[in-house]
Amino acid sequence: MPKQVPQSAVEKLANLNKEQEIWFDSSPLILDKWIDSVVEKAPEDKRETLRAQLGRFYVKSKPEDSVLVGITTNPPLSLDVIKQLLPEWEKEAKEIAEKHRNLSDKELFWRLYQRIVLRGAKMFEPIFKHTHYKRGYLSGQVDPRILADTAEMLRQGISFNQQMRNVMIKMPGTKQGIYGIMLLTALGIPTNATLTFTLSQLIAVAEAVKQGLALARANGVDLSQWKSVVTHMLGRYEDNPEFDIQAKAVGVEISETDRRWAGLAIFKKAYKIYKERHYESKLLAASMRIGPVINGKKRVWHVEKIAGGDIVLTIFPNIFEAWLENYEGEDIKSYIDEPVPQDVVNKLLKVPYFREAYEEGAQKPEDFINHPAVIATGSAFAKTADDLEDFIVKKKK
């Protein structure tokens, strides 16, 4: 009789709430390589069990039994695929470049990027079909260099979804991107709002989706393959230098625990509002960080403190590793409804950077594009898109 392999801390997390979803914050194309690296780093006596546990993340023979039920990707994560699987993607890029020599550099970038996204989506298509299109989505982002061009974002998004229906279109949380989310929703196309950091943005997206759904239903649009998630980029919000600059200006010292509570406070407040207003969008927690250290023990509050909700937790490989290492053997509990300590919130509200993100209506839609975290993250994503473009353009020379 085969040895019974116990549930990992990740599986215990996944089982807290049947509406909670665990996604992989990276391309599934690198999943096998990542599992191999994690097992290799483990003590020899734990490798067999760990490999079996990680093997349940994505069950190739029966994908519908997988712990992971979705994927988030972006240009940086797609570039990581190329770096980790370089020989394969050197060949792929050369094939695209030689076949489409007449295309512009940006169109070549888009062909390469699409191929990476669509190949990953194909892996999760069985989950998509098995769950009757409720899960198994892979988020494919529109070009991050066009945050204000609604028409081009729509063109790219529609094209993506037409090729594979489980490709969820990742649109930026700018005024123009949110308008695009409303229009894609009206067409029955699934969306994921990204570059979203503030309560004003998170609510604006949910309202846009609500409007899009009303249009779709009024026009008899098929919504069976539609889903909406709205991303809060926790760590990228908390770690932006502007937080510390503004805190120092008002004489507030931000500790590690304060910093992690900041993003969580916004997320928890948004979660409560989403439930009260019956929004049909689902909040997604992303850009997680390890920390803080409590009583000498490393914690992952970005998972722990919102566990058990009707939400999506998209978890980067290093966060999975930290969770497995630091929570193995613990009793995993639901903390989604646990409030952030009021004294911490009161302290954080003294900082304009937090106050603007925490209070509903503190931002106007036209100002979303100018938020420090939007600027920093958007610039980083655009730089990676440039790198991907350079990679394939060199193949046609």
Secondary structure as GFF3:
##gff-version 3
##sequence-region A 1 397
A	DSSP	alpha_helix	9	14	.	.	.	ID=ss1
A	DSSP	beta_strand	21	24	.	.	.	ID=ss2
A	DSSP	three_ten_helix	28	30	.	.	.	ID=ss3
A	DSSP	alpha_helix	31	41	.	.	.	ID=ss4
A	DSSP	three_ten_helix	44	46	.	.	.	ID=ss5
A	DSSP	alpha_helix	47	55	.	.	.	ID=ss6
A	DSSP	three_ten_helix	63	65	.	.	.	ID=ss7
A	DSSP	beta_strand	70	72	.	.	.	ID=ss8
A	DSSP	alpha_helix	75	84	.	.	.	ID=ss9
A	DSSP	alpha_helix	86	99	.	.	.	ID=ss10
A	DSSP	alpha_helix	105	130	.	.	.	ID=ss11
A	DSSP	beta_strand	137	141	.	.	.	ID=ss12
A	DSSP	alpha_helix	150	163	.	.	.	ID=ss13
A	DSSP	beta_strand	167	172	.	.	.	ID=ss14
A	DSSP	alpha_helix	175	186	.	.	.	ID=ss15
A	DSSP	beta_strand	191	194	.	.	.	ID=ss16
A	DSSP	alpha_helix	199	218	.	.	.	ID=ss17
A	DSSP	beta_strand	228	233	.	.	.	ID=ss18
A	DSSP	alpha_helix	234	238	.	.	.	ID=ss19
A	DSSP	alpha_helix	241	249	.	.	.	ID=ss20
A	DSSP	alpha_helix	256	276	.	.	.	ID=ss21
A	DSSP	beta_strand	282	286	.	.	.	ID=ss22
A	DSSP	beta_strand	293	294	.	.	.	ID=ss23
A	DSSP	beta_strand	297	298	.	.	.	ID=ss24
A	DSSP	alpha_helix	301	304	.	.	.	ID=ss25
A	DSSP	beta_strand	312	315	.	.	.	ID=ss26
A	DSSP	alpha_helix	317	327	.	.	.	ID=ss27
A	DSSP	alpha_helix	342	348	.	.	.	ID=ss28
A	DSSP	alpha_helix	352	358	.	.	.	ID=ss29
A	DSSP	three_ten_helix	365	370	.	.	.	ID=ss30
A	DSSP	alpha_helix	372	393	.	.	.	ID=ss31
A	DSSP	three_ten_helix	394	396	.	.	.	ID=ss32
###
